[in-house]
């Protein structure tokens, strides 16, 4: 099941305090970048963040 643009917009709204967040749609899901580095993704309308 692909993630919805509405859910992506919701997550980006929650992260609006951070600058330089971009995303790329890949195979129906979204990869999130902060300052050019992957920090998370949205899969099946669920947000996952990458831990270091």
Residue, then its C-alpha position, 0 to 999 in steps of 0.5 A: x500500500x502506498x503512502x498518501x501525500x496527505x500523511x506526508x504533509x502532516x509529518x512535514x507540518x509536525x517537523x516544521x521547526x527544522x529547516x532544510x527538510x526535503x523528501x523524495x518519493x520512491x516506489x509509493x513511499x517517501x524518504x525524508x532528508x535533513x540537510x541532505x542526509x536520510x533521517x527517516x521515511x514514511x512507509x504505509x502511512x507510518x513515520x519511521x526515523x533513523x537512529x544513529 
